[in-house]
Amino acid sequence: MTTAGPLVTADVAAAWARLLGHDVTPTTIRSWAQRGHIGRHGRDGRRTLYSLAEIQAHITDTIKATTPVAEDRKACNTSPQ
């Protein structure tokens, strides 16, 4: 996991992701960290900090994993002959 980029709280990370059009909540961010998809990178008082770069990478990887490949799209868009 990379730690490049700013470190932010789950609230800030979720707000950033929503600005980019992704349906992400602070609970989602914490869940990703608990499951090991992203890392925890310290604390600011009682709040855990997360890397925006890791969150962006995870969102990108998730989109790639859930987007059908071109062949699947062709199969879905065939019209009866």
Secondary structure, DSSP 4 states (H G I P E B T S, - for coil): ----S-EE-HHHHHHHHHHTT----HHHHHHHHHTTSS----EETTEE-EEHHHHHHHHHHHHHHHSPPHHHHHHHTPPP-
